């Protein structure tokens, strides 16, 4: 009789745990995105990353790093839906990189080069990054609407 009682109790405990787990999963799925507006985000571009974080004065800051080495940290007041903020940094190897953050309505970013040329920058999670080809310098970075 004890053996049957233990098995029934164990089965009931398992059923309660399964029901609690199912409820937790359904509640998490129904909430939608869990990232608050001013949360820190990290966009990865291979060994490079752009970290976007809220500034103490209400603005927004972004940090560009590659292979764990911080290349540049920049803060701006705000980035509107159709604007970009960017920084040009130099790696230890001497190569230039362009990185920044984009507003929600910016579909693409183009880097303009000297002596001649343009190329698109990759956009991931509201940030962009591009390595500048050797022998070129950056003349402008523009968003395309």
PyMOL commands that set and color helices and strands:
alter all, ss='L'
color gray80, all
select helices_A, chain A and resi 2-30
alter helices_A, ss='H'
color red, helices_A
select strands_A, chain A and resi 41-45+48-54+60-66+69-76+84-90+96-102+108-114+118-124+127-131+137-144
alter strands_A, ss='S'
color yellow, strands_A
deselect
rebuild
show_as cartoon
